[in-house]
């Protein structure tokens, strides 16, 4: 099916795949002007009854402004309700889940004060919802989105799943559901949620956003799962929990906030979250930080096998390993962006580039730097072969979820022009490119192998995902298993090795997450399949060319969470953290 016709307020509208924003287990969301339209895969009587109640009662219009509430019903050619229209998220919005990554917060310059200001607004919105008799139910880190600019504005989605009166919330994500409801097998049977369960999920979101760890995170020798930890009342404050090395220590929180954490996650209390805990903490931060975030020492015991190559005061945005073993790193300190060239013996030279805000995307190929401003289709090509950067060309590419689609290997730049995937390179001082495969407008994304011309990606056509591999100018389809009924694709990524490519998919099934990994050869044939825990979704740490993907973590006392990328090097591995580069020599 290439198009679908729907009716909104007696107006006929034709949708095509290029308008698809997201496809989930329950339905698809399309962009229609400055609005969004959700169409259910299989509309159920419960869906329609809840939507009619929201609209006919006028409740939808009384919801807080931050709520992306249903505004109109959507019908098919036969007049059957198949979905609804709602406000569209602003361009560049990202899920609140990203605040749990301290590396993301550092890269974007997001302070604890900014997080607290956001949660004060979230507190007001949730309080307002409860006053209207509305329970979120499935409150999680993927159904609140934030605008890219600070101070953050929040946008609450998935409103059709909210618990409203006799209409239940049918789903719950296991990381955020109140342990008091662990025994519920089917949340769609009747209303199970309450303001207390919403405040529980709110507090989980707050802890993850401030500390970078779940209240039942870390490692406990006896109670290994979240459910077991909750049942035993063992939170991150318990002395027997091995605390994550990269998370902010709980001692950074004021004493009254730590006490509330104990009350909720160890003693099972469920009071409404006190707003004063947020305002008091904000006031204390204004007069000076309590403690610095916990970090492992940067000093490393030097041996012949591993070494610390680079430390920068800001953030390492991008790294490229050249065939001769030298490195190029794009780093940003505040707004100052510069290029650092280095070898295993240290820095060779530095080149100031330009002033840039957080959120820029970069690529390096040949002697060219690709710069993509946040939310933009533009690709600025800079010649960095000389002492000063020189503008070569300004290109455009397609977007996928408001992000420019491009990738760079050591030799090529890949982008999308019209309905084509283009491969470009510099020849005799000029940038030239050729079409190598077809693309689907705003529905294709891809990744490039660090060396050579191998490209892998996915076309999204309505609810279907079609995976592909391009190797030595030959195009192959990759037949990954279809998602099962009720499953949705949360995230996709690709990792490359010398002889194989791995496709990573994080999949959501009724709130339970898992990671599927498929290893394929260069003809697109599946060699191996593996299912892992959702937290194992770190394809950037598994270049399959390496025999041991994570030896550096053990050798230099780096927690895996600190490592942003592993890069294959002719003599070993380069580990990239937020502000440092390490080298580990091959042990074979």
C-alpha positions as CSV (number, residue, x, y, z in Angstrom):
1,X,0.0,0.0,0.0
2,X,1.6,3.3,-1.2
3,X,-1.1,5.6,0.1
4,X,-4.0,5.7,2.6
5,X,-7.1,8.0,2.5
6,X,-8.6,9.2,5.7
7,X,-11.3,11.7,6.7
8,X,-11.0,14.4,9.4
9,X,-13.9,16.7,10.1
10,X,-15.5,15.7,6.8
11,X,-12.3,16.6,4.9
12,X,-10.6,13.8,2.9
13,X,-6.8,13.5,3.3
14,X,-4.4,11.2,1.5
15,X,-1.4,9.9,3.5
16,X,1.8,8.5,2.0
17,X,4.7,6.8,3.7
18,X,6.8,10.0,3.6
19,X,4.5,11.5,6.2
20,X,5.0,8.7,8.7
21,X,6.6,9.9,12.0
22,X,6.5,6.7,14.0
23,X,5.1,3.2,13.8
24,X,4.5,1.3,17.1
25,X,2.8,-1.9,18.3
26,X,-0.6,-0.2,18.5
27,X,-0.6,2.1,15.5
28,X,1.1,4.6,13.2
29,X,1.6,8.3,13.6
30,X,1.7,10.6,10.6
31,X,2.4,14.3,10.2
32,X,-0.4,16.3,8.6
33,X,0.6,20.0,8.5
34,X,1.2,21.2,12.1
35,X,-0.8,18.3,13.5
36,X,-0.3,14.6,13.9
37,X,-2.6,11.7,13.1
38,X,-2.6,8.4,14.9
39,X,-4.1,5.4,13.1
40,X,-4.6,2.1,14.9
41,X,-3.5,-1.1,13.3
42,X,-6.6,-2.8,14.7
43,X,-9.1,-0.3,16.2
44,X,-10.7,-1.8,19.3
45,X,-14.1,-0.8,20.8
46,X,-12.2,0.4,23.9
47,X,-10.1,2.8,21.9
48,X,-13.1,4.3,20.2
49,X,-15.2,4.6,23.4
50,X,-12.4,6.4,25.3
51,X,-11.8,8.8,22.4
52,X,-15.5,9.6,22.1
53,X,-15.6,10.2,25.9
54,X,-12.6,12.5,25.8
55,X,-14.1,14.6,22.9
56,X,-17.8,14.5,23.7
57,X,-17.3,15.4,27.4
58,X,-15.1,18.4,26.5
59,X,-12.4,16.8,28.7
60,X,-9.8,16.9,25.9
61,X,-10.1,20.7,25.7
62,X,-9.6,21.1,29.4
63,X,-6.4,19.1,29.7
64,X,-3.2,21.1,30.4
65,X,-1.6,22.8,27.4
66,X,1.4,20.4,27.6
67,X,-0.8,17.4,26.8
68,X,-0.9,16.4,23.1
69,X,-4.6,15.5,23.5
70,X,-6.9,14.1,20.8
71,X,-8.6,17.0,18.9
72,X,-10.7,15.2,16.3
73,X,-11.7,11.6,15.3
74,X,-10.3,10.1,12.1
75,X,-12.4,7.8,10.0
76,X,-11.8,5.5,7.0
77,X,-13.7,5.3,3.7
78,X,-16.6,3.4,5.4
79,X,-17.0,6.0,8.2
80,X,-15.4,3.8,10.8
81,X,-13.3,5.5,13.5
82,X,-9.7,4.4,13.0
83,X,-7.7,7.0,15.0
84,X,-7.5,10.6,16.0
85,X,-5.8,13.9,15.3
86,X,-3.7,15.7,17.8
87,X,-1.0,18.5,18.1
88,X,2.4,17.6,16.5
89,X,5.6,17.6,18.5
90,X,8.0,20.5,17.7
91,X,10.8,19.7,15.4
92,X,13.9,18.3,17.2
93,X,12.0,17.2,20.2
94,X,13.6,14.3,22.1
95,X,12.3,11.9,24.7
96,X,13.0,12.7,28.4
97,X,14.8,9.3,28.5
98,X,17.9,11.1,27.2
99,X,18.3,13.0,30.4
100,X,19.3,9.7,32.1
101,X,22.5,9.8,30.0
102,X,25.0,11.9,31.8
103,X,27.2,12.0,28.7
104,X,24.2,13.5,26.8
105,X,23.7,16.1,29.6
106,X,27.4,17.0,29.4
107,X,27.3,17.3,25.6
108,X,24.2,19.5,25.7
109,X,25.2,21.6,28.7
110,X,22.2,20.5,30.8
111,X,22.6,21.3,34.5
112,X,20.8,19.8,37.5
113,X,19.1,23.2,37.9
114,X,17.6,22.8,34.4
115,X,16.4,19.3,35.2
116,X,14.8,20.5,38.4
117,X,13.1,23.4,36.6
118,X,11.7,20.9,34.1
119,X,10.4,18.6,36.8
120,X,8.6,21.5,38.6
121,X,6.6,22.0,35.4
122,X,6.0,18.2,35.1
123,X,4.8,18.2,38.7
124,X,2.3,21.0,37.9
125,X,1.0,19.2,34.8
126,X,0.6,15.9,36.7
127,X,-1.2,17.6,39.6
128,X,-3.6,19.2,37.1
129,X,-4.3,15.9,35.4
130,X,-5.2,14.3,38.7
131,X,-7.4,17.2,39.6
132,X,-9.3,16.5,36.4
133,X,-9.7,12.8,37.3
134,X,-7.1,11.7,34.7
135,X,-4.4,9.1,35.6
136,X,-1.5,8.7,33.2
137,X,-0.9,5.1,34.2
138,X,1.8,4.2,31.7
139,X,4.0,7.2,32.7
140,X,7.5,6.4,31.3
141,X,10.6,8.0,29.8
142,X,9.3,7.6,26.2
143,X,6.0,9.4,26.4
144,X,7.2,12.8,27.5
145,X,9.2,14.8,24.9
146,X,11.3,17.9,25.4
147,X,12.0,20.8,23.1
148,X,15.7,21.0,22.2
149,X,16.1,24.6,23.5
150,X,16.4,25.4,27.2
151,X,14.4,26.0,29.4
152,X,12.7,22.8,28.3
153,X,9.1,22.7,27.4
154,X,7.5,19.3,27.9
155,X,5.0,17.6,25.6
156,X,3.0,14.6,26.9
157,X,2.0,12.0,24.3
158,X,0.1,8.6,24.2
159,X,-2.9,10.3,25.8
160,X,-5.2,7.7,24.3
161,X,-3.7,5.2,26.8
162,X,-4.4,7.3,29.9
163,X,-6.8,5.9,32.5
164,X,-9.9,8.1,32.5
165,X,-12.9,7.1,34.7
166,X,-14.0,3.6,33.8
167,X,-11.6,3.4,30.8
168,X,-8.4,1.6,31.8
169,X,-4.8,2.2,30.8
170,X,-4.1,-1.1,29.1
171,X,-0.2,-1.0,29.2
172,X,2.7,-0.4,31.5
173,X,6.5,-0.3,31.1
174,X,8.2,-2.5,33.7
175,X,10.8,0.0,34.7
176,X,8.2,2.5,35.8
177,X,5.2,0.5,37.0
178,X,4.6,0.5,40.7
179,X,5.8,-2.8,42.3
180,X,2.4,-2.9,44.1
181,X,1.0,-3.7,40.7
182,X,3.5,-6.4,39.7
183,X,0.9,-9.2,40.0
184,X,-1.5,-7.7,37.4
185,X,-1.5,-9.8,34.3
186,X,-3.7,-7.6,32.0
187,X,-4.0,-3.9,32.8
188,X,-6.8,-3.6,30.2
189,X,-9.3,-5.6,32.3
190,X,-10.2,-2.6,34.6
191,X,-8.7,0.6,36.0
192,X,-5.7,-0.4,38.2
193,X,-3.7,2.8,38.3
194,X,-4.0,5.7,40.8
195,X,-2.4,9.1,41.5
196,X,0.0,7.1,43.8
197,X,1.3,5.0,40.9
198,X,1.8,8.1,38.8
199,X,3.8,9.7,41.5
200,X,5.9,6.5,41.8
201,X,6.7,6.7,38.1
202,X,7.4,10.5,38.4
203,X,9.9,9.8,41.1
204,X,11.6,7.1,39.0
205,X,11.9,9.6,36.1
206,X,13.4,12.2,38.5
207,X,16.0,9.9,40.0
208,X,17.1,8.7,36.5
209,X,17.3,12.3,35.2
210,X,19.3,13.6,38.2
211,X,21.6,10.6,38.9
212,X,21.6,8.7,35.7
213,X,20.5,5.4,37.4
214,X,17.2,3.7,38.2
215,X,16.3,3.8,42.0
216,X,16.7,0.0,41.8
217,X,19.8,0.2,39.6
218,X,23.3,-0.9,40.3
219,X,24.2,-4.5,41.1
220,X,23.2,-6.7,44.1
221,X,24.7,-10.2,44.4
222,X,21.5,-11.8,45.7
223,X,18.7,-9.8,44.2
224,X,19.6,-9.5,40.5
225,X,16.4,-8.3,38.9
226,X,14.4,-5.1,39.3
227,X,11.4,-7.0,40.6
228,X,13.5,-8.9,43.1
229,X,15.1,-5.6,44.3
230,X,11.7,-4.0,44.7
231,X,10.3,-6.9,46.6
232,X,13.2,-6.9,49.0
233,X,13.2,-3.1,49.3
234,X,16.8,-2.7,48.2
235,X,17.4,0.7,46.5
236,X,20.6,2.4,45.3
237,X,21.0,3.7,48.8
238,X,21.5,0.2,50.2
239,X,25.1,-0.5,51.3
240,X,25.2,-3.9,49.6
241,X,24.5,-2.4,46.1
242,X,27.5,-1.9,43.8
243,X,26.7,1.6,42.5
244,X,27.3,2.4,38.8
245,X,30.7,4.1,38.3
246,X,29.4,6.8,36.0
247,X,26.2,7.7,37.9
248,X,26.0,10.8,40.1
249,X,26.4,9.7,43.7
250,X,23.2,9.9,45.8
251,X,25.1,12.2,48.2
252,X,24.6,14.9,45.6
253,X,20.9,14.9,46.6
254,X,19.8,16.9,49.7
255,X,19.0,14.8,52.8
256,X,15.3,15.3,52.5
257,X,15.2,14.0,48.9
258,X,17.3,11.0,49.9
259,X,14.9,10.3,52.8
260,X,12.0,10.4,50.3
261,X,13.9,7.9,48.1
262,X,14.2,5.6,51.1
263,X,10.5,6.0,52.0
264,X,9.3,5.1,48.5
265,X,11.8,2.6,47.2
266,X,12.8,0.8,50.4
267,X,9.8,1.3,52.8
268,X,7.0,1.1,50.2
269,X,5.4,4.4,51.0
270,X,3.3,6.1,48.2
271,X,2.7,9.8,49.2
272,X,2.2,12.4,46.5
273,X,5.6,13.8,45.5
274,X,6.2,16.9,47.6
275,X,6.9,19.9,45.3
276,X,9.0,21.4,48.1
277,X,11.7,18.8,47.5
278,X,12.3,20.3,44.0
279,X,12.1,23.9,45.0
280,X,14.4,23.5,48.1
281,X,16.9,21.6,46.0
282,X,16.9,24.3,43.4
283,X,17.5,26.9,46.1
284,X,20.4,24.9,47.5
285,X,22.0,24.6,44.0
286,X,21.7,28.4,43.6
287,X,23.8,28.9,46.7
288,X,26.4,26.3,45.7
289,X,26.6,22.6,44.6
290,X,26.4,20.0,47.4
291,X,29.0,17.7,45.8
292,X,30.5,17.0,42.4
293,X,29.3,14.1,40.3
294,X,31.1,10.9,41.0
295,X,33.8,10.0,38.4
296,X,36.6,7.5,38.3
297,X,40.1,9.0,38.5
298,X,41.4,9.9,35.1
299,X,45.0,8.8,36.0
300,X,45.9,5.4,34.6
301,X,48.7,3.1,35.6
302,X,50.8,3.1,32.5
303,X,52.0,-0.1,30.9
304,X,53.1,-1.1,27.5
305,X,49.6,-2.3,26.7
306,X,47.3,0.7,27.3
307,X,47.6,4.4,27.7
308,X,45.6,7.6,28.0
309,X,46.0,9.5,24.7
310,X,43.9,12.7,25.1
311,X,42.0,14.6,27.8
312,X,40.0,17.7,26.8
313,X,38.1,20.2,29.0
314,X,35.0,20.0,26.9
315,X,33.4,17.2,24.8
316,X,34.8,14.9,22.1
317,X,32.2,15.1,19.4
318,X,33.7,12.8,16.7
319,X,36.7,10.6,16.2
320,X,38.2,9.1,13.0
321,X,41.0,6.5,12.9
322,X,43.1,6.8,9.8
323,X,44.7,3.8,8.0
324,X,48.1,4.8,9.3
325,X,46.9,4.7,12.9
326,X,46.7,8.5,13.4
327,X,43.5,10.0,14.8
328,X,41.4,13.1,14.1
329,X,39.1,14.3,16.8
330,X,36.5,17.0,16.7
331,X,36.2,18.6,20.2
332,X,34.0,21.3,21.6
333,X,34.7,23.4,24.6
334,X,31.7,25.7,25.2
335,X,31.0,27.0,21.7
336,X,34.6,26.7,20.4
337,X,35.0,23.8,18.0
338,X,38.5,22.6,17.0
339,X,40.2,19.7,15.2
340,X,42.9,17.8,17.0
341,X,45.3,15.5,15.1
342,X,47.1,13.0,17.3
343,X,49.0,9.8,17.2
344,X,49.8,7.2,19.9
345,X,52.5,9.4,21.1
346,X,50.4,12.5,21.7
347,X,48.9,15.6,20.0
348,X,50.4,16.5,16.6
349,X,48.6,19.8,16.0
350,X,45.3,21.6,16.6
351,X,43.2,23.7,14.2
352,X,40.4,26.1,15.4
353,X,37.3,25.5,13.3
354,X,34.3,27.7,14.2
355,X,31.8,28.5,17.0
356,X,29.1,25.9,17.3
357,X,26.2,25.1,19.7
358,X,25.6,21.7,21.2
359,X,23.8,19.2,19.0
360,X,25.8,19.6,15.8
361,X,26.5,16.3,13.9
362,X,29.9,15.6,12.3
363,X,31.5,13.3,9.8
364,X,35.1,12.9,8.6
365,X,36.1,11.5,5.2
366,X,39.4,11.9,3.3
367,X,40.5,15.4,4.3
368,X,37.0,16.8,4.6
369,X,34.9,17.6,7.7
370,X,31.1,17.4,7.3
371,X,29.1,19.7,9.6
372,X,25.4,19.4,10.1
373,X,23.6,22.0,12.4
374,X,20.9,20.5,14.7
375,X,17.5,20.0,13.0
376,X,18.9,21.1,9.6
377,X,19.1,19.2,6.3
378,X,22.3,21.1,5.4
379,X,25.7,19.5,5.2
380,X,28.6,21.9,5.1
381,X,31.8,20.4,3.7
382,X,35.1,21.9,5.0
383,X,38.5,21.1,3.6
384,X,40.7,20.6,6.6
385,X,43.9,19.6,4.8
386,X,45.5,23.0,5.4
387,X,46.2,25.2,8.4
388,X,42.8,26.8,8.1
389,X,39.4,25.2,7.3
390,X,38.2,26.1,3.8
391,X,34.5,25.8,2.7
392,X,34.2,23.4,-0.2
393,X,30.4,22.9,-0.7
394,X,27.0,23.1,0.9
395,X,24.7,20.1,0.3
396,X,21.4,19.0,1.6
397,X,20.1,15.6,2.6
398,X,16.9,14.0,3.8
399,X,15.6,13.8,7.4
400,X,14.6,10.9,9.4
401,X,12.8,11.8,12.7
402,X,14.1,15.4,12.3
403,X,17.7,14.2,12.0
404,X,19.8,14.6,8.9
405,X,20.6,11.3,7.2
406,X,24.3,11.1,6.3
407,X,27.3,8.9,7.1
408,X,31.0,9.0,6.4
409,X,33.6,6.3,6.0
410,X,37.3,7.0,5.5
411,X,36.8,7.4,1.8
412,X,33.2,8.5,1.1
413,X,30.3,10.6,2.2
414,X,26.8,9.1,1.9
415,X,23.7,11.2,1.8
416,X,20.2,11.3,0.2
417,X,19.3,13.4,-2.7
418,X,15.7,13.1,-3.9
419,X,15.0,9.4,-4.1
420,X,18.6,8.3,-4.3
421,X,21.3,7.4,-1.9
422,X,24.4,9.2,-3.0
423,X,28.1,8.3,-2.5
424,X,30.6,11.2,-2.8
425,X,34.3,11.7,-2.7
426,X,36.9,14.4,-3.5
427,X,38.7,13.8,-6.8
428,X,41.3,16.3,-8.1
429,X,40.1,18.9,-5.6
430,X,36.4,18.6,-6.6
431,X,33.6,16.9,-4.7
432,X,31.8,14.4,-7.0
433,X,29.2,11.8,-6.3
434,X,27.1,9.1,-7.8
435,X,23.7,7.4,-7.0
436,X,24.2,3.9,-5.6
437,X,20.7,2.9,-4.4
438,X,17.1,4.2,-4.1
439,X,15.8,5.9,-1.0
440,X,12.3,6.5,0.4
441,X,11.5,10.2,1.1
442,X,12.1,10.9,4.9
443,X,11.8,7.1,5.6
444,X,15.4,5.9,4.9
445,X,18.3,5.9,7.3
446,X,21.7,4.2,7.1
447,X,25.2,3.7,8.7
448,X,28.6,3.4,7.0
449,X,31.5,1.1,7.8
450,X,34.5,3.1,9.1
451,X,36.6,1.8,6.2
452,X,35.6,1.1,2.6
453,X,32.2,1.5,1.0
454,X,29.9,-0.8,3.0
455,X,26.6,0.8,3.9
456,X,23.7,-0.7,5.8
457,X,20.3,0.7,6.7
458,X,16.5,0.5,6.8
459,X,13.6,1.8,4.7
460,X,10.4,2.4,6.7
461,X,7.3,2.0,4.6
462,X,4.2,2.4,6.8
463,X,4.4,-0.3,9.5
464,X,7.0,-2.3,7.6
465,X,10.8,-2.1,8.0
466,X,12.9,-3.3,5.1
467,X,16.6,-3.7,5.9
468,X,19.4,-3.5,3.3
469,X,23.1,-3.8,2.8
470,X,25.4,-2.3,0.1
471,X,28.8,-3.9,-0.3
472,X,31.2,-3.4,-3.3
473,X,28.4,-1.8,-5.3
474,X,26.1,-4.8,-4.9
475,X,22.7,-4.2,-3.1
476,X,21.2,-6.9,-0.9
477,X,18.0,-7.2,1.1
478,X,18.5,-8.3,4.7
479,X,15.5,-10.5,5.8
480,X,15.3,-9.8,9.5
481,X,12.3,-11.4,11.2
482,X,9.1,-9.4,11.2
483,X,7.9,-8.0,14.5
484,X,5.2,-10.0,16.2
485,X,1.7,-8.7,16.9
486,X,1.8,-6.0,19.6
487,X,5.6,-5.4,19.2
488,X,7.1,-2.0,18.2
489,X,10.6,-1.0,17.1
490,X,12.1,1.5,19.6
491,X,15.6,1.8,18.1
492,X,17.7,0.4,15.3
493,X,21.5,0.6,14.8
494,X,24.3,-1.1,12.9
495,X,27.9,-2.2,13.8
496,X,30.5,-3.2,11.3
497,X,33.4,-5.7,11.2
498,X,35.8,-6.9,8.6
499,X,33.7,-9.7,7.3
500,X,30.3,-9.2,8.9
501,X,27.7,-6.6,9.8
502,X,25.4,-6.7,12.9
503,X,21.9,-5.2,12.9
504,X,20.7,-4.2,16.4
505,X,17.0,-3.7,17.2
506,X,15.5,-2.6,20.5
507,X,11.9,-4.0,20.6
508,X,9.1,-3.1,22.9
509,X,6.3,-5.7,23.6
510,X,3.6,-4.3,26.0
511,X,6.2,-2.5,28.1
512,X,8.9,-5.2,28.2
513,X,12.0,-4.4,26.2
514,X,14.6,-6.6,24.6
515,X,17.5,-6.3,22.2
516,X,17.7,-8.5,19.1
517,X,21.1,-8.7,17.3
518,X,21.5,-10.3,13.9
519,X,24.9,-10.9,12.4
520,X,24.9,-11.0,8.6
521,X,27.6,-11.5,6.0
522,X,28.4,-9.0,3.2
523,X,25.8,-10.6,1.0
524,X,23.0,-9.9,3.5
525,X,22.6,-13.5,4.7
526,X,21.9,-14.0,8.4
527,X,24.7,-15.9,10.2
528,X,23.7,-15.6,13.8
529,X,20.9,-14.3,16.0
530,X,21.1,-13.3,19.6
531,X,18.5,-11.8,22.1
532,X,19.9,-9.8,25.0
533,X,18.6,-7.5,27.8
534,X,17.5,-4.0,26.7
535,X,20.4,-2.4,28.6
536,X,22.8,-4.3,26.2
537,X,21.8,-2.0,23.3
538,X,25.3,-0.6,22.8
539,X,26.3,-1.4,19.2
540,X,28.9,1.3,19.3
541,X,30.9,-0.9,21.6
542,X,30.9,-4.0,19.4
543,X,33.0,-3.6,16.2
544,X,32.9,-7.2,15.2
545,X,36.4,-7.0,13.7
546,X,37.6,-7.2,17.3
547,X,38.0,-10.6,19.0
548,X,37.3,-9.1,22.4
549,X,34.8,-6.2,22.2
550,X,35.4,-4.7,25.7
551,X,38.9,-5.6,26.9
552,X,39.7,-1.9,27.7
553,X,37.0,-1.7,30.4
554,X,38.8,-4.4,32.4
555,X,42.3,-3.0,31.8
556,X,41.9,0.6,32.7
557,X,39.1,0.5,35.2
558,X,36.6,2.2,32.9
559,X,33.0,1.3,33.4
560,X,31.3,0.3,30.1
561,X,28.8,3.1,30.6
562,X,31.6,5.6,30.4
563,X,32.6,4.5,26.9
564,X,30.8,6.2,24.1
565,X,32.5,4.4,21.2
566,X,35.1,1.8,20.5
567,X,37.1,2.4,17.3
568,X,39.2,-0.3,15.6
569,X,42.9,0.7,15.3
570,X,45.6,-1.0,13.3
571,X,47.4,-1.9,16.5
572,X,44.5,-2.3,18.9
573,X,41.4,-0.4,20.1
574,X,40.6,3.3,20.7
575,X,38.1,3.9,23.5
576,X,36.2,7.2,23.4
577,X,34.6,8.7,26.5
578,X,33.0,12.1,26.9
579,X,36.3,13.9,27.2
580,X,39.1,11.3,26.9
581,X,40.6,8.9,24.4
582,X,42.3,5.7,25.5
583,X,44.4,3.2,23.5
584,X,44.6,-0.5,24.2
585,X,47.2,-2.5,22.3
586,X,46.0,-5.8,20.9
587,X,46.8,-8.6,23.3
588,X,47.3,-11.4,20.7
